[in-house]
Amino acid sequence: MSSSPYEFQYNPNLPSEETIVAHCLGLGFVPGTTIVDPSTKSVIAWIKYGPNVTIDEARTQDWTAKALRDAGASDLQVPRVFHAFTAEYYGCPIGYITMEFIEGIDCDSNDVELVAKAVQTLISLEAPPTATLGHIGGGTRSIVHSFFPEWLPNANYKSDQDFYAHICYESCLSDTVRQD
């Protein structure tokens, strides 16, 4: 597989996009899966895929992994991305992110302090000067939240202040509607 136009980490052992898609389709729509080297039985990569998985998500994840590494945050691991792409499935785009496989266990309610520390570490990262709300490279159109009609923003926020002003405006509108 060739190197990525997004400066993702190169992994010469990745199979082709077609092989990755076939592997994932064979499993159905599970949250993710590994790709294993058949000769060594070692994990080549973890693959996250689905209709809401995007290249901009992959770019944000990879930026975060690099930023944590550059900040020396060794107690928080974010997988580097190897490759990201989309493929059509019955007319619907499905996103695929291939990334480092990091062995670990899922957090549970006993890990509140560890999760809080991890969130604080993420908050402390300084965003790139060109960043906007949403995914790296995706702009504010990449924000997905139940606050928005149909989960997507209908505005392109230029700053946090624009976003907060919109929230205040929408909140005032909904208060007015409820009072009538």
Phi, psi and omega in degrees: 000135182286166179292160187272145174289350182261011180061033173289163180292130182285134175229103183292348182270355180294138173286176180293162176302320180299319179292320178297314180299313180300318179299313182293317179298327178295336180268346187085193183265079172265161184297334181180172182201165175263156167249126185246139175288118184296332182279325183255347183063018178265152181285127178272318185194161170260142179239123171258134181209157178158174184291341180254011178269129186232161175295323178297325174299316179297318179297320178293316179298315182293320177300317181297316179300315179294317181296320177296318178298313181295330180277354180074024181277081186281347182271000178230121183249129173237127183296136171289147180268137176265318185198148175218141181199169173238152177218144181284140174226103184051046177083359180251129178287130176247128179269145179229129174238118174260133188214171174304145174262120179247116179294137179180183177239154178288146176287154173224190185296342177283351185256022185304314182294321178295318179295318179299319178295319179295317179297318179297321177297316178296318179298327184286347179291136178273123181292154176299151183299336181268001184291146172238179173297146181102189181292153174301124180081352184259346182066185184289345177292346180272358178286132176232122181200150181295345176299327185271147173301133182057024173072001183238143180290147177255020179220156176253098184287129179273341183203170174301321181299319177300317180297312181295323177297321178294318178300314180299316180299311180296321179296318178296321178297315182291327176295319180296317180296320181292329182284334183286000000 
